């Protein structure tokens, strides 16, 4: 269920402490104790990846405290609680020929929000990068991730069932209200 906020207001001498003000305070404290957060991963390789296609995540989130991931829409996270979020996209990828650059992108509502270009520094057929941003999201906004490769061919977004260090992943963690 989505959360909404109302202003708690300023208390002055003689004011009555209302249930509404109490609920706002309790909601904020609960969000600080267990923030709305999600982590989705690739537990298997996503083969034949097409440049700039939204990445499809595995059918179960590693954790999801606010119902942001649905296996029925495995390429997006849907924000349930408005506010500021720390969003991080970690991609491990490979190709059958030399990749010269990889561009990781985070999108809000399908539109590019942040991107980072990274030269390939390993063997030339594998690459990894991490892209992180803090942004404001409204309830119902979506978050997705894409990759664009330069050079190479037959791209694969790598996943690993047992080794979390080799999994491509997308995380979003609420860090506070915007007002």
N, C-alpha and C positions, 0 to 999 in steps of 0.2 A: 504494500500500500504506500502510495506517495505521501510525503510529508509536506506540510505547508507551514509557513511562519507568520505570526502576527506580532506586532510590536508589543513588547512587554511594558514599555512606557517608563516614566520616572516616578518613583514613589516620593511622596512628601508626607510630612507629619499629618496624621489623621486619615490617610488613605486606607481603603480596604484592600487587602491582598486578595485579588480575584483568582478564580479557577483558571481563567484564560492566561493571566500572567504566569501562574504556576506552571501550566502546561508548556508554555514557551520555554521557560527556564529548564524544565525537566527534559524536553526534547533536545535542547542544546547540550546539556550535560550528557545525555545518552549518546548523542552523536560524537562527543569527544571520547567517551569510554569505548564505544564500538562504532567507529566511523563508517559511513557508507563506503564500501570498498569492494573491488572485484579484481580478480586476476584470471585471465583466460590464456590458455597455452595451446600449442600444437604438440600433441603427443605422438603424432606420426608425421612423416614427410608429406607436404603438400606438393605433389609433382605436377609438372606441366603448368607452372604458374605463369600467368600473363601479366606483363607490366601494368602497374596501377590498378589491378583488380583488388577489391577489398578481400583481406585475408579471412578465410573461414577458420574459426577456432574449434577446438575439440568440443564434444557434446556436453561436457560437464566442466563447470568453472572450478579452478583450484580452490577458490573461496569467493563468496558473493554474499555480503551482509545486507544488501538492499535490493535484491532482485533485478540487477542491471543486465544480466545475461540470460538469454533464452535460446535453447538449442533449436527452436523454430526459426530464429534469425541469427545464425551463427557468425555473421560478419560484423555485427554491431553490438555496442553496449548502449543501453538506454538509461539515461540519468533519471533517477526517481526522486532524489533530493537535490534541490537547487543549491548552488554555492560554488566555492572555489575548489578545484580538483587538481591534484598532482597526477598527471598522466604520463606514463612511461611505456615506450614501445621498444622491445628488444627483438632484433631479427637476426637469425642465423640463416644463411642462404648459400646455395651453390649453383653451379652451371656446368655444362659439359665442355665449355671452352673458356678462355681467359676473360674474366670479368674485370673491367678497369675501374668502375665506380658503382656504388650502390646508393640510392636515394631513399631514405626512410621517410614516410609521411604519416602524420596524424591528421585526421579530418574530423570536423564538427559538422553534423548534419549533411555529410557528403561533400563538404567544401574544405579544401586544404586549410589547415590551421597552422601547422608547423612542419618544416621539412629540414632534413640535414643530409648533405652529400658527403659521402665517405669514400676515399680511395681504398681499393682493396690492398691490404697489407700482408695477406697470407700467401698461399700457394698460387693465387691467381684464379682458382676455380671456386674458392670459398670466401665468404665474407661475413662479418658480423658488425653490428653497430647498435647503439642505444640512443634513443631520442626521448627527451623529457621536457615537459612544459607544465606551467601552472596557468589555468584558464578558468573563466567563469562559465558555468553551464546552468541553463534553466531546466526545470522539470520537463522531461520529454525530449530533450536534446539527445542526439546520438553521437557516439565516438566510434571511429573505425581506423584501420591502419592499412597502408599500402606500401608497396616497394616498387621502385623503378630501377632497372639494371641498365648499365651502359657496357657494351661488349658482352661476349659470351652468348650462350644459347641454352635451351632446355633447362630453364630455371626451376629450382626447388626451394621452397621455404621449409627449412629443416625442423623436425620435431624429434623428440626422443621420449619413449615411454618410461624409462627408468632414470634418466640422468637430467635433472632439472637445469644443469648448467648448459645443456645443449638444446634447450627448448626456445623457440620463438614465443614471445609472450606480450600481452597488452594488459596493463594495470591502470586502474583509476581509483584514487583515494581522496575522499572529501577532507578538506583541511579547514573549512570554516564557511560561514555565511558571507555573502557579499555586502550585506548591510544589517 
